[in-house]
């Protein structure tokens, strides 16, 4: 009961804060005004959210947390590739369902350096969590380049789709955009850095040197 009550209070504070941010502006809204609108004391608000940027970030992370949850659920029955796609779609769904709220959150994140810095810290943690899940699903080491690059590419698809959606001011479907980006990747239409043929020669050189050294010892 206490946990549910605390969660409802938390959601009310976030909702009232976002309403004030939309009406008065992010910088103009004070923590005291948020506490009054949410019908809580300033000390209670500060206990939940020590700063305004954490309120904005909570609104964002509450949705993106679905990524790990959906992937963990879907990968039990689907391929890793499909599970990743379903997780991306789940996170982007809120942008299509609640475009005004999502645009406001992204606008504030774009304006506030502090909130944006916290966001990148959060996304870094999300990438580490996804890498761990992928390592378990693929039965590879957590620091395997395939695991690390797959996690980063999946999150980049998510972020790119969200950026395109925001640039269109919500006029496009973020889910459809993400699907199109995935098709570009799978169709081989995205350009990747080319190390050139000399890279394979450089990799082979140490092995050849080692073989010569071994031959001399023998």
N, C-alpha and C positions, 0 to 999 in steps of 0.2 A: 504493500500500500504506500509506504513512504517513497519507494523508488518511482512508482507511477505518479505520485503527487509531485515529486521533484522534476520528473520528466515533463509533466504538463506545465509546471512553472517555467522551466527552461524554454519550452516551445513558445509560451506566451511572451516571454521577454524577447525572444528572437523575432516573433511576429510583429510586436509593437515597435521594436527598433527599426525593422525594415520598413514599416509604414511611415515612421518619422523620417527615415533617410529619403524615402521617395517623395515625401511632401515638403520637407524643410531643407533637405540636403545633408550629406554625410558630415561634412565639417561643421555645419551649423547646429547639429543635434548633439546635446550634451547627455552624459550618462544620467544626470539627475532627471532630465526630461523623459528618458527611457524608463527609469524606475517609476516615475509618476504615472506614465501611460500604462505600465504593466501592473500597477497597484502593488508594488513592493518597495521596501526601503532601499535607499542607495547602497547600504552595506550588504543587503542581500544580493543585489545586482552585481556588485563588485566581487562577491564570493563566487558567483557563477561565472562571471566574465570580468576579469580585471581591466579590460580595455575594450573600446569599440571595435577595433579590428578583429578581436576574437569572436565577437558576435557575428560579424560578416563571414569570417572563416567557418564558424560553426554551421552557418546556413549552407555553405558550399560543401563542407566535409560530410555533413549529414546525408547528402546525396551520393557523393563519390565513394562513400564507404560501401555502397552496394556492389562496387566492382569486385572486391574480394569475396563477398558473400555469394554473388551470383556465379562467379567463376568456380568457386569450390563446389557449388551445387550442380552446375551444368556439366563439369568435367567428369562427373561420375557416369554420365550416360552418353556424352558427346565427345568428339575428338577435341584435342587441346585448341585447335584453330577455331572450331565452332564455339567452344566455351568462351574463348576470348572475345569473339564477336558478340555473343549474347551479353557478356558483361559490359561491353562498350555500349550496346544498345540500351541496357538498363539504366546506365548513368545518364545518357543523353535524353532519356524519355522525359525527364522533368522540364527540359528546355522546350520540347514541343507541347507539353501539357500546361506548363506555367511560364510562358515566354516573358511576361512582364517582370516576374520575380527573378527569373534567371538573368535577364538583361540588366536588372538593377544590381544584382550581386556582382556580375562581371564588370559592370561600369565602376563600381566602388573599388573592386580589386585593382582595376586599371589605374585609378586615381591615387590610391593610398600606397606609398612605398612600404610602409610597415606591414600592411595586410598582404601585399604582394610577396614580401620576403618570407612571411610566415607560410604563405601558400606554397612557395618553392620547397621549403623545408618539409611541408606535409606531402607534397608530390614525391619528394625523394624517399620518404618513408613508405609511401604506397608502392613505389617501384621496388624497394627492397622486399616488401611483403609479397608482391607478385612474383618476384624472382624465386623466393622460397617455395611458393606454391607450384611454380613451373618446374623447379628442380625435383620436387616430389613426384609430379605427374609424369615427367620425362625420364625419371630415374637417372638424373645427372647431378653432378656436384653443383652447389650453389653458385660457385664462381666460374662455371663453364661459360665460355663466350656465347654459346648458342642460347643459353638461359638468359644471360644478361641482355643480349641484343633483342631477343624476343620480347622481353618485358618492356624494354625501352620503346620498341616499335609500336607495341600495343597501346602504350600510353600516349605516344606521339599521334597516333591515329585519333585517339579520343580528343586530345587537345586541339589538333588541327581542325577536326570537325566542329568543335565548339567555337573556334576562332572564326571559321567561315560562317557559321550560323550567326554569331554576334555581328560580323561585318554586314550581313544582310538584314540586320535588325529583326531577326526572327522570322523573316519572310520565307526562308527555306526550311526544309525538314532536316534537323540535325541527324536523325537516324539515316535518312536517305543519303545525306552527305557522307556519313561514316561508311556506309555501304559502298558508295562510289570510290572512296579512298582505298578501301580494302580490295576492290576489283582492280584498281590501278596497280597495287602492289602485286597481286596474284597474277596479273596479266603481263608482268615484266615491263610495264610502261614507266616505272620510276627509275631514274638514273642513280646508280650507286658509284662511289669512288672506285677507280680502277687502279690497283697497285702496279699493274704492268707485268710483263714476263720476267723482268729482272728480280721480282720478289721471290719467285720460286727458285731462281738460281741462287739467291742469297741464302734461302733456307736450306738448300741442298749442300752449299759449300761447307758449313760446319760439320755435316754428317760425313762428307767426303774426307775432310781433314782428320776426323776421328778414325775413319777406317784406315787411312794411311799410317797413322800413329800406331794403331793396333797391329798392322802388318809388320811394321819395323820392330815392334817388341817381340813378335813371334819369330 
